[in-house]
Amino acid sequence: MLPDAPEEIPYDGAKKMIMPDLDDRESLCAVIEAMEKELPEPKTKIKKIK
């Protein structure tokens, strides 16, 4: 989805990660929307009775 995005190391000890251009709002929104579709639905949590 981001073939031209550079890979950078965000902090010491980390692996290289794709660093999208945060100033390009349209591309960033497209990436987030595509990722949202792939995420699973959150699991419901069962409340514990004490």
C-alpha positions in Angstrom: 0.0 0.0 0.0 2.9 2.3 0.6 5.6 1.2 -1.8 7.5 4.5 -1.7 7.5 4.9 2.1 11.0 4.9 3.6 11.9 2.4 6.2 13.5 3.9 9.3 14.4 2.7 12.8 12.1 4.6 15.2 14.2 4.1 18.3 17.4 2.3 19.4 16.9 -1.5 19.4 13.9 -1.5 17.1 13.6 -3.1 13.7 13.1 -1.0 10.6 9.5 0.2 10.2 7.6 1.9 7.4 7.4 5.6 8.1 4.6 7.1 6.2 4.5 10.8 5.4 2.3 12.3 8.1 1.8 15.5 6.1 0.0 13.6 3.3 -3.4 13.4 5.0 -5.2 11.5 2.1 -2.6 8.7 2.0 -2.5 8.4 5.8 -6.3 8.2 5.9 -6.4 5.5 3.2 -3.8 3.4 5.2 -5.8 3.7 8.4 -9.1 2.8 6.7 -7.5 -0.2 5.0 -6.0 -1.4 8.4 -9.4 -0.9 10.2 -11.1 -3.3 7.8 -8.5 -6.0 8.6 -8.7 -5.7 12.4 -10.8 -8.3 14.3 -13.8 -7.2 16.3 -12.9 -6.6 19.9 -13.7 -9.4 22.3 -16.3 -8.8 25.0 -14.9 -8.9 28.5 -16.6 -10.9 31.2 -16.8 -9.0 34.4 -15.6 -10.9 37.4 -17.7 -10.9 40.5 -15.8 -10.6 43.7 
